Amino acid sequence: MNRIVAGWWESTATFKKCTVEKVSFIFLCLLDLILTLVALNLGLHEINPFIGYLIQIPALFLFVKLLMPVIIAWILPGKLLLPSIGLLLLVVTWNIKELAVFLL
């Protein structure tokens, strides 16, 4: 048990371990942000009411969409990010599909 806690502590607050998972999480969050901004510039609306509210406050929107993912990746071990990476991959795929349907 002590070895598990030590391993978790070593990968927390660093990018030394699980770098691929942490960078993937941040990249997908950034891609989601970019796709959201593209959609908004094309005149589409955000369907998530929380993000829709945050869009009205640009500094808070950027904090949640840019800074929070970096903080989360910094704090959490990479293995705990795997479910979020899977969900973000689905969200980004959905966003790309919706933009493609809108543009075609």
Phi and psi in radians as a Rosetta constraint file:
Dihedral C 1 N 2 CA 2 C 2 CIRCULARHARMONIC -1.095 0.35
Dihedral N 2 CA 2 C 2 N 3 CIRCULARHARMONIC -0.613 0.35
Dihedral C 2 N 3 CA 3 C 3 CIRCULARHARMONIC -1.179 0.35
Dihedral N 3 CA 3 C 3 N 4 CIRCULARHARMONIC -0.631 0.35
Dihedral C 3 N 4 CA 4 C 4 CIRCULARHARMONIC -1.154 0.35
Dihedral N 4 CA 4 C 4 N 5 CIRCULARHARMONIC -0.789 0.35
Dihedral C 4 N 5 CA 5 C 5 CIRCULARHARMONIC -1.115 0.35
Dihedral N 5 CA 5 C 5 N 6 CIRCULARHARMONIC -0.720 0.35
Dihedral C 5 N 6 CA 6 C 6 CIRCULARHARMONIC -1.128 0.35
Dihedral N 6 CA 6 C 6 N 7 CIRCULARHARMONIC -0.710 0.35
Dihedral C 6 N 7 CA 7 C 7 CIRCULARHARMONIC -1.141 0.35
Dihedral N 7 CA 7 C 7 N 8 CIRCULARHARMONIC -0.688 0.35
Dihedral C 7 N 8 CA 8 C 8 CIRCULARHARMONIC -1.149 0.35
Dihedral N 8 CA 8 C 8 N 9 CIRCULARHARMONIC -0.755 0.35
Dihedral C 8 N 9 CA 9 C 9 CIRCULARHARMONIC -1.117 0.35
Dihedral N 9 CA 9 C 9 N 10 CIRCULARHARMONIC -0.651 0.35
Dihedral C 9 N 10 CA 10 C 10 CIRCULARHARMONIC -1.159 0.35
Dihedral N 10 CA 10 C 10 N 11 CIRCULARHARMONIC -0.586 0.35
Dihedral C 10 N 11 CA 11 C 11 CIRCULARHARMONIC -1.563 0.35
Dihedral N 11 CA 11 C 11 N 12 CIRCULARHARMONIC -0.125 0.35
Dihedral C 11 N 12 CA 12 C 12 CIRCULARHARMONIC -1.490 0.35
Dihedral N 12 CA 12 C 12 N 13 CIRCULARHARMONIC 2.522 0.35
Dihedral C 12 N 13 CA 13 C 13 CIRCULARHARMONIC 1.028 0.35
Dihedral N 13 CA 13 C 13 N 14 CIRCULARHARMONIC 0.619 0.35
Dihedral C 13 N 14 CA 14 C 14 CIRCULARHARMONIC -2.797 0.35
Dihedral N 14 CA 14 C 14 N 15 CIRCULARHARMONIC 2.798 0.35
Dihedral C 14 N 15 CA 15 C 15 CIRCULARHARMONIC -1.901 0.35
Dihedral N 15 CA 15 C 15 N 16 CIRCULARHARMONIC 0.243 0.35
Dihedral C 15 N 16 CA 16 C 16 CIRCULARHARMONIC -1.202 0.35
Dihedral N 16 CA 16 C 16 N 17 CIRCULARHARMONIC -0.651 0.35
Dihedral C 16 N 17 CA 17 C 17 CIRCULARHARMONIC -1.919 0.35
Dihedral N 17 CA 17 C 17 N 18 CIRCULARHARMONIC 2.590 0.35
Dihedral C 17 N 18 CA 18 C 18 CIRCULARHARMONIC 1.023 0.35
Dihedral N 18 CA 18 C 18 N 19 CIRCULARHARMONIC 0.665 0.35
Dihedral C 18 N 19 CA 19 C 19 CIRCULARHARMONIC -1.058 0.35
Dihedral N 19 CA 19 C 19 N 20 CIRCULARHARMONIC -0.700 0.35
Dihedral C 19 N 20 CA 20 C 20 CIRCULARHARMONIC -1.074 0.35
Dihedral N 20 CA 20 C 20 N 21 CIRCULARHARMONIC -0.780 0.35
Dihedral C 20 N 21 CA 21 C 21 CIRCULARHARMONIC -1.124 0.35
Dihedral N 21 CA 21 C 21 N 22 CIRCULARHARMONIC -0.757 0.35
Dihedral C 21 N 22 CA 22 C 22 CIRCULARHARMONIC -1.186 0.35
Dihedral N 22 CA 22 C 22 N 23 CIRCULARHARMONIC -0.746 0.35
Dihedral C 22 N 23 CA 23 C 23 CIRCULARHARMONIC -1.189 0.35
Dihedral N 23 CA 23 C 23 N 24 CIRCULARHARMONIC -0.669 0.35
Dihedral C 23 N 24 CA 24 C 24 CIRCULARHARMONIC -1.070 0.35
Dihedral N 24 CA 24 C 24 N 25 CIRCULARHARMONIC -0.750 0.35
Dihedral C 24 N 25 CA 25 C 25 CIRCULARHARMONIC -1.067 0.35
Dihedral N 25 CA 25 C 25 N 26 CIRCULARHARMONIC -0.836 0.35
Dihedral C 25 N 26 CA 26 C 26 CIRCULARHARMONIC -1.146 0.35
Dihedral N 26 CA 26 C 26 N 27 CIRCULARHARMONIC -0.731 0.35
Dihedral C 26 N 27 CA 27 C 27 CIRCULARHARMONIC -1.071 0.35
Dihedral N 27 CA 27 C 27 N 28 CIRCULARHARMONIC -0.795 0.35
Dihedral C 27 N 28 CA 28 C 28 CIRCULARHARMONIC -1.150 0.35
Dihedral N 28 CA 28 C 28 N 29 CIRCULARHARMONIC -0.648 0.35
Dihedral C 28 N 29 CA 29 C 29 CIRCULARHARMONIC -1.118 0.35
Dihedral N 29 CA 29 C 29 N 30 CIRCULARHARMONIC -0.729 0.35
Dihedral C 29 N 30 CA 30 C 30 CIRCULARHARMONIC -1.147 0.35
Dihedral N 30 CA 30 C 30 N 31 CIRCULARHARMONIC -0.729 0.35
Dihedral C 30 N 31 CA 31 C 31 CIRCULARHARMONIC -1.109 0.35
Dihedral N 31 CA 31 C 31 N 32 CIRCULARHARMONIC -0.691 0.35
Dihedral C 31 N 32 CA 32 C 32 CIRCULARHARMONIC -1.095 0.35
Dihedral N 32 CA 32 C 32 N 33 CIRCULARHARMONIC -0.728 0.35
Dihedral C 32 N 33 CA 33 C 33 CIRCULARHARMONIC -1.066 0.35
Dihedral N 33 CA 33 C 33 N 34 CIRCULARHARMONIC -0.822 0.35
Dihedral C 33 N 34 CA 34 C 34 CIRCULARHARMONIC -1.084 0.35
Dihedral N 34 CA 34 C 34 N 35 CIRCULARHARMONIC -0.783 0.35
Dihedral C 34 N 35 CA 35 C 35 CIRCULARHARMONIC -1.133 0.35
Dihedral N 35 CA 35 C 35 N 36 CIRCULARHARMONIC -0.638 0.35
Dihedral C 35 N 36 CA 36 C 36 CIRCULARHARMONIC -1.108 0.35
Dihedral N 36 CA 36 C 36 N 37 CIRCULARHARMONIC -0.791 0.35
Dihedral C 36 N 37 CA 37 C 37 CIRCULARHARMONIC -1.143 0.35
Dihedral N 37 CA 37 C 37 N 38 CIRCULARHARMONIC -0.680 0.35
Dihedral C 37 N 38 CA 38 C 38 CIRCULARHARMONIC -1.097 0.35
Dihedral N 38 CA 38 C 38 N 39 CIRCULARHARMONIC -0.801 0.35
Dihedral C 38 N 39 CA 39 C 39 CIRCULARHARMONIC -1.077 0.35
Dihedral N 39 CA 39 C 39 N 40 CIRCULARHARMONIC -0.743 0.35
Dihedral C 39 N 40 CA 40 C 40 CIRCULARHARMONIC -1.127 0.35
Dihedral N 40 CA 40 C 40 N 41 CIRCULARHARMONIC -0.680 0.35
Dihedral C 40 N 41 CA 41 C 41 CIRCULARHARMONIC -1.189 0.35
Dihedral N 41 CA 41 C 41 N 42 CIRCULARHARMONIC -0.428 0.35
Dihedral C 41 N 42 CA 42 C 42 CIRCULARHARMONIC -1.468 0.35
Dihedral N 42 CA 42 C 42 N 43 CIRCULARHARMONIC -0.054 0.35
Dihedral C 42 N 43 CA 43 C 43 CIRCULARHARMONIC 1.685 0.35
Dihedral N 43 CA 43 C 43 N 44 CIRCULARHARMONIC 0.096 0.35
Dihedral C 43 N 44 CA 44 C 44 CIRCULARHARMONIC -1.396 0.35
Dihedral N 44 CA 44 C 44 N 45 CIRCULARHARMONIC 2.880 0.35
Dihedral C 44 N 45 CA 45 C 45 CIRCULARHARMONIC -1.988 0.35
Dihedral N 45 CA 45 C 45 N 46 CIRCULARHARMONIC 2.608 0.35
Dihedral C 45 N 46 CA 46 C 46 CIRCULARHARMONIC -1.359 0.35
Dihedral N 46 CA 46 C 46 N 47 CIRCULARHARMONIC 2.230 0.35
Dihedral C 46 N 47 CA 47 C 47 CIRCULARHARMONIC -1.548 0.35
Dihedral N 47 CA 47 C 47 N 48 CIRCULARHARMONIC -0.287 0.35
Dihedral C 47 N 48 CA 48 C 48 CIRCULARHARMONIC -1.413 0.35
Dihedral N 48 CA 48 C 48 N 49 CIRCULARHARMONIC 2.027 0.35
Dihedral C 48 N 49 CA 49 C 49 CIRCULARHARMONIC -1.110 0.35
Dihedral N 49 CA 49 C 49 N 50 CIRCULARHARMONIC -0.559 0.35
Dihedral C 49 N 50 CA 50 C 50 CIRCULARHARMONIC -1.155 0.35
Dihedral N 50 CA 50 C 50 N 51 CIRCULARHARMONIC -0.843 0.35
Dihedral C 50 N 51 CA 51 C 51 CIRCULARHARMONIC -1.177 0.35
Dihedral N 51 CA 51 C 51 N 52 CIRCULARHARMONIC -0.616 0.35
Dihedral C 51 N 52 CA 52 C 52 CIRCULARHARMONIC -1.025 0.35
Dihedral N 52 CA 52 C 52 N 53 CIRCULARHARMONIC -0.671 0.35
Dihedral C 52 N 53 CA 53 C 53 CIRCULARHARMONIC -1.209 0.35
Dihedral N 53 CA 53 C 53 N 54 CIRCULARHARMONIC -0.744 0.35
Dihedral C 53 N 54 CA 54 C 54 CIRCULARHARMONIC -1.132 0.35
Dihedral N 54 CA 54 C 54 N 55 CIRCULARHARMONIC -0.516 0.35
Dihedral C 54 N 55 CA 55 C 55 CIRCULARHARMONIC -1.073 0.35
Dihedral N 55 CA 55 C 55 N 56 CIRCULARHARMONIC -0.504 0.35
Dihedral C 55 N 56 CA 56 C 56 CIRCULARHARMONIC -1.229 0.35
Dihedral N 56 CA 56 C 56 N 57 CIRCULARHARMONIC -0.318 0.35
Dihedral C 56 N 57 CA 57 C 57 CIRCULARHARMONIC -2.109 0.35
Dihedral N 57 CA 57 C 57 N 58 CIRCULARHARMONIC 1.530 0.35
Dihedral C 57 N 58 CA 58 C 58 CIRCULARHARMONIC -0.941 0.35
Dihedral N 58 CA 58 C 58 N 59 CIRCULARHARMONIC -0.699 0.35
Dihedral C 58 N 59 CA 59 C 59 CIRCULARHARMONIC -1.139 0.35
Dihedral N 59 CA 59 C 59 N 60 CIRCULARHARMONIC -0.735 0.35
Dihedral C 59 N 60 CA 60 C 60 CIRCULARHARMONIC -1.188 0.35
Dihedral N 60 CA 60 C 60 N 61 CIRCULARHARMONIC -0.683 0.35
Dihedral C 60 N 61 CA 61 C 61 CIRCULARHARMONIC -1.036 0.35
Dihedral N 61 CA 61 C 61 N 62 CIRCULARHARMONIC -0.838 0.35
Dihedral C 61 N 62 CA 62 C 62 CIRCULARHARMONIC -1.170 0.35
Dihedral N 62 CA 62 C 62 N 63 CIRCULARHARMONIC -0.613 0.35
Dihedral C 62 N 63 CA 63 C 63 CIRCULARHARMONIC -1.081 0.35
Dihedral N 63 CA 63 C 63 N 64 CIRCULARHARMONIC -0.827 0.35
Dihedral C 63 N 64 CA 64 C 64 CIRCULARHARMONIC -1.203 0.35
Dihedral N 64 CA 64 C 64 N 65 CIRCULARHARMONIC -0.684 0.35
Dihedral C 64 N 65 CA 65 C 65 CIRCULARHARMONIC -1.539 0.35
Dihedral N 65 CA 65 C 65 N 66 CIRCULARHARMONIC -0.376 0.35
Dihedral C 65 N 66 CA 66 C 66 CIRCULARHARMONIC -1.953 0.35
Dihedral N 66 CA 66 C 66 N 67 CIRCULARHARMONIC -0.966 0.35
Dihedral C 66 N 67 CA 67 C 67 CIRCULARHARMONIC -1.341 0.35
Dihedral N 67 CA 67 C 67 N 68 CIRCULARHARMONIC -0.701 0.35
Dihedral C 67 N 68 CA 68 C 68 CIRCULARHARMONIC -1.053 0.35
Dihedral N 68 CA 68 C 68 N 69 CIRCULARHARMONIC -0.754 0.35
Dihedral C 68 N 69 CA 69 C 69 CIRCULARHARMONIC -1.053 0.35
Dihedral N 69 CA 69 C 69 N 70 CIRCULARHARMONIC -0.646 0.35
Dihedral C 69 N 70 CA 70 C 70 CIRCULARHARMONIC -1.173 0.35
Dihedral N 70 CA 70 C 70 N 71 CIRCULARHARMONIC -0.732 0.35
Dihedral C 70 N 71 CA 71 C 71 CIRCULARHARMONIC -1.123 0.35
Dihedral N 71 CA 71 C 71 N 72 CIRCULARHARMONIC -0.764 0.35
Dihedral C 71 N 72 CA 72 C 72 CIRCULARHARMONIC -1.082 0.35
Dihedral N 72 CA 72 C 72 N 73 CIRCULARHARMONIC -0.798 0.35
Dihedral C 72 N 73 CA 73 C 73 CIRCULARHARMONIC -1.143 0.35
Dihedral N 73 CA 73 C 73 N 74 CIRCULARHARMONIC -0.566 0.35
Dihedral C 73 N 74 CA 74 C 74 CIRCULARHARMONIC -1.194 0.35
Dihedral N 74 CA 74 C 74 N 75 CIRCULARHARMONIC -0.683 0.35
Dihedral C 74 N 75 CA 75 C 75 CIRCULARHARMONIC -1.472 0.35
Dihedral N 75 CA 75 C 75 N 76 CIRCULARHARMONIC -0.778 0.35
Dihedral C 75 N 76 CA 76 C 76 CIRCULARHARMONIC -1.474 0.35
Dihedral N 76 CA 76 C 76 N 77 CIRCULARHARMONIC 2.557 0.35
Dihedral C 76 N 77 CA 77 C 77 CIRCULARHARMONIC -1.152 0.35
Dihedral N 77 CA 77 C 77 N 78 CIRCULARHARMONIC 2.609 0.35
Dihedral C 77 N 78 CA 78 C 78 CIRCULARHARMONIC -1.009 0.35
Dihedral N 78 CA 78 C 78 N 79 CIRCULARHARMONIC -0.605 0.35
Dihedral C 78 N 79 CA 79 C 79 CIRCULARHARMONIC -1.114 0.35
Dihedral N 79 CA 79 C 79 N 80 CIRCULARHARMONIC -0.548 0.35
Dihedral C 79 N 80 CA 80 C 80 CIRCULARHARMONIC -1.322 0.35
Dihedral N 80 CA 80 C 80 N 81 CIRCULARHARMONIC -0.237 0.35
Dihedral C 80 N 81 CA 81 C 81 CIRCULARHARMONIC -1.498 0.35
Dihedral N 81 CA 81 C 81 N 82 CIRCULARHARMONIC -0.239 0.35
Dihedral C 81 N 82 CA 82 C 82 CIRCULARHARMONIC -0.987 0.35
Dihedral N 82 CA 82 C 82 N 83 CIRCULARHARMONIC -0.802 0.35
Dihedral C 82 N 83 CA 83 C 83 CIRCULARHARMONIC -1.067 0.35
Dihedral N 83 CA 83 C 83 N 84 CIRCULARHARMONIC -0.673 0.35
Dihedral C 83 N 84 CA 84 C 84 CIRCULARHARMONIC -1.168 0.35
Dihedral N 84 CA 84 C 84 N 85 CIRCULARHARMONIC -0.655 0.35
Dihedral C 84 N 85 CA 85 C 85 CIRCULARHARMONIC -1.099 0.35
Dihedral N 85 CA 85 C 85 N 86 CIRCULARHARMONIC -0.755 0.35
Dihedral C 85 N 86 CA 86 C 86 CIRCULARHARMONIC -1.083 0.35
Dihedral N 86 CA 86 C 86 N 87 CIRCULARHARMONIC -0.770 0.35
Dihedral C 86 N 87 CA 87 C 87 CIRCULARHARMONIC -1.152 0.35
Dihedral N 87 CA 87 C 87 N 88 CIRCULARHARMONIC -0.757 0.35
Dihedral C 87 N 88 CA 88 C 88 CIRCULARHARMONIC -1.099 0.35
Dihedral N 88 CA 88 C 88 N 89 CIRCULARHARMONIC -0.631 0.35
Dihedral C 88 N 89 CA 89 C 89 CIRCULARHARMONIC -1.094 0.35
Dihedral N 89 CA 89 C 89 N 90 CIRCULARHARMONIC -0.709 0.35
Dihedral C 89 N 90 CA 90 C 90 CIRCULARHARMONIC -1.143 0.35
Dihedral N 90 CA 90 C 90 N 91 CIRCULARHARMONIC -0.742 0.35
Dihedral C 90 N 91 CA 91 C 91 CIRCULARHARMONIC -1.119 0.35
Dihedral N 91 CA 91 C 91 N 92 CIRCULARHARMONIC -0.788 0.35
Dihedral C 91 N 92 CA 92 C 92 CIRCULARHARMONIC -1.132 0.35
Dihedral N 92 CA 92 C 92 N 93 CIRCULARHARMONIC -0.714 0.35
Dihedral C 92 N 93 CA 93 C 93 CIRCULARHARMONIC -1.087 0.35
Dihedral N 93 CA 93 C 93 N 94 CIRCULARHARMONIC -0.766 0.35
Dihedral C 93 N 94 CA 94 C 94 CIRCULARHARMONIC -1.039 0.35
Dihedral N 94 CA 94 C 94 N 95 CIRCULARHARMONIC -0.795 0.35
Dihedral C 94 N 95 CA 95 C 95 CIRCULARHARMONIC -1.089 0.35
Dihedral N 95 CA 95 C 95 N 96 CIRCULARHARMONIC -0.738 0.35
Dihedral C 95 N 96 CA 96 C 96 CIRCULARHARMONIC -1.123 0.35
Dihedral N 96 CA 96 C 96 N 97 CIRCULARHARMONIC -0.747 0.35
Dihedral C 96 N 97 CA 97 C 97 CIRCULARHARMONIC -1.077 0.35
Dihedral N 97 CA 97 C 97 N 98 CIRCULARHARMONIC -0.784 0.35
Dihedral C 97 N 98 CA 98 C 98 CIRCULARHARMONIC -1.142 0.35
Dihedral N 98 CA 98 C 98 N 99 CIRCULARHARMONIC -0.694 0.35
Dihedral C 98 N 99 CA 99 C 99 CIRCULARHARMONIC -1.157 0.35
Dihedral N 99 CA 99 C 99 N 100 CIRCULARHARMONIC -0.705 0.35
Dihedral C 99 N 100 CA 100 C 100 CIRCULARHARMONIC -1.106 0.35
Dihedral N 100 CA 100 C 100 N 101 CIRCULARHARMONIC -0.756 0.35
Dihedral C 100 N 101 CA 101 C 101 CIRCULARHARMONIC -1.112 0.35
Dihedral N 101 CA 101 C 101 N 102 CIRCULARHARMONIC -0.733 0.35
Dihedral C 101 N 102 CA 102 C 102 CIRCULARHARMONIC -1.126 0.35
Dihedral N 102 CA 102 C 102 N 103 CIRCULARHARMONIC -0.732 0.35
Dihedral C 102 N 103 CA 103 C 103 CIRCULARHARMONIC -1.370 0.35
Dihedral N 103 CA 103 C 103 N 104 CIRCULARHARMONIC -0.416 0.35
